[in-house]
Amino acid sequence: MKTQQFPFNEKKISESVVVRTFDGNLDEDELIWHRDREDRIVRVIEGNNWGLQLDNQMPSKLIEGKEYFIPKKEGHQYRDWE
């Protein structure tokens, strides 16, 4: 059985905090639309030229240091902003 591959490396910091690191050289096809089972707060620790798009919304550029709330079961994808 083939296991699903994710376009990030993940490190669990605590029970409720996970750090995901995305490679800056990802192919746009690897950043798929998906829905999470629980609410998410995404905090951009570092990086630039990334965007977030939620269902029925225009994409917005992710800003370093800012937090973004993604409700559970809300379709979304991360995008290359360039």
Secondary structure by P-SEA (a helix, b strand, c coil): cbbbbbccccccccccbbbbbbbccccccccccccccbbbbbbbccccccccccccccbbbbbccbbbbbcccbbbbbbccc
